[in-house]
């Protein structure tokens, strides 16, 4: 497993932990879980706002396959 794999696993662990904290904070968890949940929700809003901005402001490219996964088979390898 290369560096990219380790980074990807780390990001997945962080995302999963953030989701757990959001779930826990919604049920009255400890203060630190509420803080992590707030950071997770804010990061999600920032990512969503950035995605909306690129969709609205970017030029329309026809013939790009309609997806963002790479080639026609859905893979980027």
ZIMO-V615082 format. One record per helix or strand. SS is the DSSP state (helix for helix, strand for strand). FROM is the first residue (numbers start at 1). LEN is the number of residues. If there is no record, write none. Layout:
ss:SS from:FROM len:LEN
ss:SS from:FROM len:LEN
//
This chain:
ss:helix from:3 len:24
ss:helix from:31 len:27
//
